[in-house]
Amino acid sequence: MPRQIAITVRLFASLREAAGAETIAMRLPRGTPAGAVWGHLPAEVAPPMPPDGLRYAVNQEWTVPSATLRDGDEVALILPVSGG
């Protein structure tokens, strides 16, 4: 079995602007949970700590940070919306 999986991270809002792209391809260790993706983003794209209220979707379905990723998954990082 491969020790790594290939995923696509879909970015929105300020993350997309910082990356200059809608998606980032990544290779992560097998068994990585969705909530760990933030820590693998390039430093120029995201600060070290994820914001409170960050939500995750895997393959266009909401999920919990503990959901284990599989090879080929698309992970969307949804930043909290502010305003009034």
Order of alpha helices (4+ residues) and beta strands (2+ residues): beta-alpha-beta-beta-beta-beta
